[in-house]
Each structure stands twice: as structure tokens, then as C-alpha cells.
Amino acid sequence: MSSSIRAFTKSVRDGRYLSTHLVGKRRVLDVAIRELRTMDDLEDFIRMRLPELLAAARSIPPELGGGRAASVWPPGWTRDAEGVGVMAARHWVAFEVRGEAETLTWWPDEAPTLLAADEPPSATAKLAIDNANDAWEVRYDGATQMLYTSVFMTADEEQSLDISTLIRERRDRIDPIVHAIADQVRRSNNELDSRVEAILELKRTEFGNREGVSKALKLPYEWFAEMPLLELPDAASDEDPAGGAEVETVDPLSTPASARLDAKSFEQIQSIVRLWADSAERYPRSFSMLTEDQLSDLLAATLNAATPGAGREVYTHAGKSDIFVRADVLREGYGPAKILIIESKWANSKKVVQNALDPQLFSYLTVRDTSAVLLVLVREKHFKEKRERVLSWLRAVSGFATETESAVADWPIFVYENEGRDVTVCVATVHLDGSFSASDIDVSPSGGNS
């Protein structure tokens, strides 16, 4: 099946700019680069995907080859230059296109004054039919791409006129447009190569700095977190008739409705998050540029690094900026209920902060008693004032019951009643003001900038 697109017309010059087409071809490459998260991602991308994506993002400069008579449509009724109906045959001429033919259907941005093919001056050969409106078409037939032009001629004109002069004049008029397109394509390819090289080098520096931050995280000497524990409900135990001791009975299909994270494990997690926040607050400019998902990636990696002996990743970043730990990770035989949620959110507004809790965090809950950390990220310079506003916003969320201290100073525990569940939320406020320098921030072990 063949298709055709008009080329070199006034409408193309007025609304189809070549830069739009060239930038559009880079979209897949740009998205792939934006999705890179680590140095390993970057190295794999350069080795395995970059050559193919670069090739797809480039365009091959177009070049016109020789021409030949293509086909003739039998005579049919049309109108001459005076509007009188006449019979005329349509003669097609085809030119070879080397390079990317589609670029010929766009107008070179830096040549807005070149004459279009469908505007004066007219050709030397005077024909009965005004042929200007059907000057050029790019046609595709499978892998074949050709540039076509056509001429309407009456029977008398076919007998007396040679259209070679008209075709040569048409070709002479479009050659400057083709050359301008090819020049812009070549410049675009060169700029693309330089731009991608510069962006990947910036990514390499960014990932190197970020990994350096993670490596700089120093936990207390020879101290690692214990594997989190699942606190079992009273209903999961029975008395052993023989010795009076209690023995545990486990339902292998599901987590009991009242199963929850052990209180000591929850305090331990709060302390690790505080240590991570201290490291983040040492480099506010770098961390303030990250998305919630990127910050959750880093926090999940830190939590797993501080939990040895688990045999697999205990803390999982599942997207939508949440980190969770499942009951089946903590205790063999229990189902995949989420008994800890860590939600990251930039404190951009009251609505954003409140929605992070209800409905977003609450919607993740699957068991009756669930622990959670709401990591509220603050960019404002006046941090203490913003922290108090954040806490007041969260106290106003429906279901707020009580407030107690946590294992970390200035990170209170809010308890909510939500659909018959008790939700314990540690509100962890972290200051990542990108306008600060490292010397402006207190990073003492007692609690840092918070």
C-alpha cells in the first residue's frame, strides 16, 4: 500500500517546521535517559541501548537523484486557468530520494523566505491548466521512497509542447529547499551527539556523587539493625495441654487481622530513617532536586543495607513513592499483608500533605494495626515554621486520635482511627533546602536539622 504527503507548499512553510520533526524523533531517547537511576543503569544503557536509540533519533540528510517518467493518468475533466472545463491527462515524473524522504515534507526553520513550489513565478511553459497547486508529493511504496511531480496537459499540448523545461524549472526551485533541509538535519545530528554526550557525563557525575553520599552514611560502630519482627496476636497461641506452655499456631494462608510490626522494630526503623535524613541534609542542593520516587529508592537501599542477614530485600520500593515491608518477609507462613508503609512526599501544599496520608497512605493498609512513616520533605528556608504547619495539617486529618513522642526528637507519632484500624504514623520532617550550603546545616547525631 502506498501513501503520499505534499511537500514544499506554502502551508508546509507556514506550519510544519523541521525542528518539530527532528525533536520528536529524540523523544524515546530522552525518556530512556531520564529513567536512569544508578551508575549501573548508566553503564548498561551506554553499552546496550544507546547505539540503537541514537540511530533512531538521527535523520539521514535527504538528497535528490535523477528523474524519470513515471505514469500517465488518462484524460479526465478539469478546469483551465479561466475556469473553463477541459479534458486533460496527468503526466507523472518521479525523482529518486536518498536519505530520509519524510524530512522533505517539513520546512527548514532557517529558510522562511524561500519561495514555495505553489506560488509565483510560474514556469516558462504556458499550459492551459494551472499546475502549481499539485507541485510535489513524497510517496512511499513499501521500502521505496520517491518524490513525484505531475503536469496536466490537454491533447493539443501533448502534441505541441515539451514539458522538460517546466520540470527543470520546478526542480531548480525546490533544490535550495532540499539543501536547506539537509543542512539543518546535519547540524541537528551533530548537536544531538554533543548534547547526549554532555547529559550522560552529567548523569555520571550525579550518580557518582549520590553513591558517594550513600557510602558516606556512617552507622554507629559495629551496629546493624536487627531483622524486623512481627508481633503476633494473642489469638495465634494456645495452651499446650502437656506442659502448660503456649505453642504458636500459624494459619499458612493469611496474616491474622491484628498482626502488626513489633514496637521495637518500629523504633529501630525510625532511627535508621533519621540517620538517612542526616546524610541527606548534609547535601541539600543535590537531594532537593530529586523526585519522591528517587528519594524512596535511596531510602529503601539504605534500610536494606542496614538490615543484614535477611537473605533478600526486606524493604521494597513498589512505585508511587511508597516503601513497604510485608508480613511474609518477616515470618514464614504469613501472607503478603503490608504491616509497614513509608510514604515520601514533598510538602508543596496543605492538600498535598493531607492527601499523602488520606487517601494515599491509608489506601495501602491491609491489616488492622499498621505502622507507617510519613516522610515529609521540606524545601522552605524557614523549616521550623513549615514543620509546625505540616503537623497542624496532619492533626486536622479525619480520624486523628492521639499524639506521642517517637524514638526520634521532633518526629511525633500520630495515631489515627481509620475504618476500624489503628494506624500509627511517625511524621518524619526532613529539611532539603537547595539554597543552603553544607556549613549552614546542623548535622549533629542528636537529630540534625530537624
C-alpha positions in Angstrom: 0.0 0.0 0.0 1.4 3.4 -1.0 0.8 6.8 0.6 1.8 10.3 -0.3 2.4 13.6 1.5 2.5 17.1 -0.1 5.9 18.8 0.0 7.4 22.3 -0.5 4.0 24.1 -0.3 3.0 27.4 1.4 1.1 25.5 4.0 4.1 23.4 4.8 6.3 26.6 5.1 3.7 28.2 7.4 3.1 25.3 9.8 5.4 22.3 9.5 8.8 23.3 10.9 11.6 20.8 10.5 12.8 21.3 14.1 9.5 19.8 15.3 10.1 16.6 13.4 13.7 16.3 14.5 13.0 16.9 18.2 10.1 14.4 18.1 12.5 11.7 16.9 14.5 12.2 20.1 11.6 11.6 22.5 12.2 7.9 23.1 16.0 8.6 23.7 15.2 11.4 26.1 12.8 9.3 28.1 15.3 6.5 28.4 17.9 8.8 29.7 15.5 10.4 32.2 14.7 6.9 33.6 18.3 6.2 34.5 18.7 5.9 38.3 22.1 4.4 39.1 25.6 4.2 37.7 25.0 0.5 36.8 21.9 1.7 34.8 24.0 4.3 33.0 26.8 1.8 32.1 24.3 -0.8 30.8 22.4 1.9 28.9 25.6 3.1 27.1 26.7 -0.4 26.3 23.4 -2.0 25.2 20.8 0.6 24.2 22.5 3.9 23.4 23.7 3.0 19.8 20.2 1.8 18.7 18.4 4.8 20.3 20.9 7.3 18.8 20.5 5.8 15.4 16.7 6.1 15.7 16.9 9.7 16.9 19.1 10.8 14.0 17.8 11.6 10.5 19.7 10.9 7.2 20.1 14.2 5.2 17.9 14.0 2.1 19.4 14.2 -1.4 17.6 14.1 -4.7 18.8 11.8 -7.5 17.8 11.5 -11.1 14.3 11.7 -12.5 12.2 9.6 -14.9 8.8 9.5 -16.4 6.6 7.5 -14.1 3.0 7.1 -15.3 0.2 8.8 -17.1 -3.4 9.1 -15.9 -5.9 9.0 -18.7 -7.6 12.3 -19.7 -10.4 13.5 -17.4 -12.4 16.7 -16.9 -10.7 19.5 -15.1 -10.7 23.3 -15.3 -8.3 25.5 -17.1 -6.8 28.8 -15.7 -10.0 30.6 -16.8 -12.3 28.1 -15.0 -13.5 26.5 -18.2 -13.9 22.7 -18.2 -11.3 20.9 -20.4 -10.1 17.3 -20.9 -6.5 16.8 -19.7 -4.2 13.9 -19.0 -1.9 13.9 -15.9 1.7 13.1 -16.5 3.8 12.0 -13.5 7.6 12.4 -13.1 9.5 10.7 -10.3 12.8 11.6 -8.7 14.9 9.3 -6.6 15.3 10.3 -2.9 18.3 9.2 -0.9 18.3 9.8 2.8 15.1 10.4 4.9 12.3 11.4 2.5 10.0 12.4 5.3 12.2 15.4 6.1 11.1 16.8 2.7 7.6 17.3 4.0 8.8 19.8 6.6 10.2 23.3 6.1 13.7 24.3 7.2 13.4 26.7 10.1 16.2 29.0 8.9 14.9 29.4 5.4 11.5 31.1 5.8 11.9 33.4 2.8 12.4 30.7 0.1 9.7 30.5 -2.4 7.2 27.7 -2.0 6.5 25.4 -5.0 2.9 26.5 -5.3 3.5 30.3 -5.6 4.8 32.6 -8.4 6.8 32.8 -10.6 5.2 30.4 -13.0 7.1 28.2 -15.4 8.1 29.3 -18.9 5.9 26.7 -20.5 2.4 28.1 -20.7 -0.2 25.4 -20.1 -4.0 25.5 -20.2 -4.2 24.1 -16.7 -2.8 25.9 -13.6 -0.4 23.1 -12.3 1.0 25.0 -9.3 -1.3 23.5 -6.7 -0.2 19.9 -7.2 3.5 20.5 -7.4 5.3 17.8 -5.4 4.5 14.7 -3.3 6.6 12.3 -1.3 5.4 8.8 -1.9 6.1 5.6 -0.1 5.5 2.2 -1.6 7.0 -0.3 0.9 10.7 0.4 1.3 10.7 2.6 -1.8 10.5 6.4 -1.4 10.2 8.8 -4.3 9.5 12.4 -4.9 6.8 12.9 -7.6 5.5 15.9 -9.5 2.8 16.0 -12.2 1.7 18.1 -15.1 -1.9 18.3 -16.6 -1.8 18.6 -20.4 -4.6 18.8 -22.9 -4.4 16.7 -26.1 -3.2 19.7 -28.1 -0.5 20.5 -25.5 0.7 16.9 -25.6 1.1 17.2 -29.4 2.9 20.5 -29.4 4.7 21.1 -26.1 7.8 19.6 -24.4 7.3 19.7 -20.6 11.0 19.1 -19.9 11.6 22.9 -19.4 8.7 23.1 -16.9 10.1 20.1 -14.9 13.6 21.5 -14.8 12.3 24.8 -13.5 10.3 23.1 -10.8 13.4 21.1 -9.8 15.6 24.3 -9.7 13.0 25.9 -7.4 13.0 23.1 -4.8 16.7 22.4 -4.8 17.5 25.2 -2.4 14.8 24.0 -0.1 16.2 20.4 -0.2 19.7 21.7 0.5 18.5 23.8 3.5 16.7 20.8 4.9 19.8 18.6 4.5 22.0 21.3 6.2 19.6 21.6 9.2 19.5 17.8 9.5 23.3 17.6 9.6 23.5 20.3 12.2 20.8 18.6 14.3 22.7 15.3 14.2 25.9 17.0 15.4 24.1 18.8 18.2 22.3 15.6 19.2 25.6 13.8 19.6 27.2 16.6 21.7 24.0 17.0 23.8 23.7 13.3 24.6 27.4 13.1 25.5 27.1 16.1 27.8 23.9 14.8 29.5 25.4 11.4 30.1 28.5 12.9 31.6 26.3 15.0 33.9 24.5 11.8 34.9 27.8 10.0 35.6 28.8 12.9 37.9 25.3 12.9 39.5 25.2 9.2 40.2 28.8 9.2 41.4 28.0 12.0 43.9 24.8 10.2 45.0 26.6 6.9 45.6 29.2 8.8 47.5 26.5 10.1 49.8 25.3 6.6 50.4 28.8 5.3 51.1 29.3 8.3 53.5 26.4 7.1 55.6 28.1 6.0 58.8 26.1 4.0 61.3 27.3 3.6 64.9 30.4 1.4 65.2 29.6 -2.3 64.5 25.9 -1.7 64.9 23.3 -3.0 62.4 19.6 -3.2 62.6 18.0 -6.5 63.6 15.7 -8.2 61.3 12.2 -6.6 61.8 9.8 -8.7 63.9 6.1 -9.4 63.5 4.2 -9.0 66.8 1.7 -11.9 66.9 -1.8 -11.6 68.1 -3.0 -13.3 71.3 -5.4 -15.4 69.3 -2.5 -17.1 67.5 -1.4 -19.0 70.6 -2.9 -22.0 72.6 -2.0 -23.7 75.8 -0.1 -26.9 75.4 -2.1 -29.5 77.4 1.0 -31.5 78.4 3.2 -28.8 79.9 1.1 -25.7 80.1 3.4 -23.8 77.8 2.0 -21.8 75.0 2.6 -23.0 71.4 2.1 -21.0 68.3 -0.4 -21.9 65.7 0.0 -20.4 62.3 -2.6 -20.0 59.6 -0.5 -20.6 56.4 -2.9 -18.8 54.2 -3.2 -15.4 55.6 -1.9 -12.9 58.2 -4.1 -12.6 61.3 -6.2 -9.4 61.2 -4.4 -8.0 64.3 -0.8 -8.8 63.3 1.5 -5.8 63.5 5.1 -4.7 63.4 6.9 -5.2 66.7 7.2 -1.9 68.6 10.9 -2.3 69.0 11.3 -2.9 65.2 9.3 0.3 64.5 11.6 2.3 66.8 14.6 0.8 65.1 13.3 1.8 61.6 12.6 5.4 62.8 16.3 5.6 64.0 17.6 4.4 60.6 15.4 6.8 58.7 16.8 9.6 60.9 20.4 8.6 60.1 19.5 8.6 56.4 17.9 12.0 56.8 21.0 13.4 58.5 23.1 12.3 55.4 20.5 13.8 53.0 20.5 17.1 54.9 24.3 17.3 54.5 23.8 17.7 50.8 20.5 19.7 50.4 21.2 21.0 47.0 21.6 17.5 45.5 18.7 15.9 47.3 16.3 18.9 46.8 16.5 18.2 43.0 15.3 14.6 43.3 11.8 13.3 42.9 9.9 11.5 45.6 10.5 8.2 43.7 14.2 8.8 43.6 14.4 9.6 47.3 12.4 6.5 48.1 14.9 4.4 46.0 17.7 5.8 48.1 15.9 5.3 51.4 14.9 1.7 50.6 18.5 0.9 49.7 19.7 2.4 53.0 17.2 0.4 55.0 18.2 -2.9 53.3 21.9 -2.1 53.7 21.4 -1.7 57.5 19.5 -5.0 57.8 22.0 -7.8 57.3 21.1 -11.5 57.4 17.7 -11.1 55.8 18.6 -13.2 52.8 16.6 -10.8 50.5 15.4 -7.3 50.3 13.1 -6.6 53.3 12.2 -3.1 52.3 10.7 -2.7 48.8 10.1 0.4 46.8 7.0 -0.5 44.8 6.4 2.8 43.0 4.0 5.6 43.8 6.8 6.7 46.2 5.9 4.2 48.9 8.2 1.7 50.7 6.7 -1.2 52.4 7.6 -4.4 54.4 5.3 -7.4 54.1 4.4 -9.8 56.8 5.5 -12.8 54.7 9.0 -11.3 54.6 9.1 -11.2 58.4 7.6 -14.6 59.3 7.4 -17.8 57.4 3.8 -18.9 56.6 2.2 -15.5 56.9 0.5 -13.8 53.9 1.8 -10.7 52.0 0.0 -8.1 54.1 1.8 -4.8 54.4 2.5 -4.1 58.0 4.8 -1.1 57.5 4.4 1.7 54.9 6.9 4.5 54.3 5.5 7.3 52.2 7.6 10.1 50.8 6.1 13.5 49.8 7.3 17.0 49.1 5.4 19.4 51.3 4.3 21.6 48.4 0.9 22.4 49.9 -1.6 21.6 52.6 -3.6 19.5 50.2 -0.6 17.5 49.0 0.5 16.7 52.6 -3.0 15.7 53.8 -3.7 13.6 50.6 -0.4 11.8 51.2 -2.0 10.5 54.4 -5.6 10.2 53.4 -6.4 8.7 51.0 -3.0 7.7 49.6 -1.3 6.1 52.7 -4.5 4.9 54.2 -5.4 3.2 50.9 -2.3 0.9 51.2 -3.4 -0.6 54.6 -4.4 -4.2 54.7 -4.3 -5.2 58.3 -5.9 -3.9 61.5 -2.9 -2.4 63.2 -0.4 -0.8 60.7 2.7 1.2 61.4 3.7 3.9 58.9 6.3 6.7 58.4 5.2 9.8 56.5 8.4 11.3 55.2 7.6 15.0 54.7 10.3 16.7 52.6 10.6 20.5 53.1 12.4 22.9 50.7 11.5 26.2 52.5 14.3 28.1 54.2 12.2 28.6 57.4 12.0 25.0 58.3 10.7 25.1 61.9 7.7 27.3 60.9 6.9 25.0 58.0 7.2 21.9 60.2 4.6 23.2 62.6 2.3 24.0 59.7 2.7 20.4 58.4 2.0 18.9 61.8 -1.2 21.1 62.2 -2.4 20.0 58.7 -1.9 16.3 59.7 -3.7 16.8 63.0 -6.7 18.1 61.0 -7.0 14.8 59.0 -10.1 12.9 59.9 -9.6 10.1 62.4 -6.7 11.8 64.3 -6.8 10.4 67.8 -3.6 10.9 69.9 -0.1 12.2 69.6 3.0 10.8 71.4 6.8 11.0 71.1 8.7 8.7 68.8 12.3 7.3 69.0 13.4 10.5 67.2 13.2 14.0 68.6 10.8 16.3 66.7 9.3 13.3 64.8 6.0 12.8 66.7 3.8 9.7 66.5 0.2 10.4 65.3 -2.4 7.7 65.8 -5.4 7.6 63.5 -8.6 5.5 63.6 -9.4 4.5 60.1 -12.2 2.1 59.1 -11.8 0.1 62.3 -8.0 0.1 62.1 -5.4 1.8 64.4 -2.8 3.5 62.2 0.4 4.6 63.9 2.2 7.2 61.8 5.6 8.7 62.6 5.7 12.1 60.9 9.3 12.5 59.8 10.1 16.0 58.6 13.3 16.4 56.6 14.8 19.7 55.5 16.3 19.8 52.0 16.6 23.4 51.1 18.6 23.6 47.9 19.8 27.1 48.6 21.7 26.1 51.7 25.4 25.0 51.8 26.6 22.1 53.9 28.1 24.6 56.5 24.6 26.1 57.1 23.1 22.8 58.4 23.4 21.2 61.8 24.1 17.5 61.2 24.8 16.5 64.8 23.8 13.0 65.8 21.1 14.3 68.2 18.7 14.9 65.4 20.3 17.1 62.8 18.4 20.0 61.2 15.1 18.7 62.5 
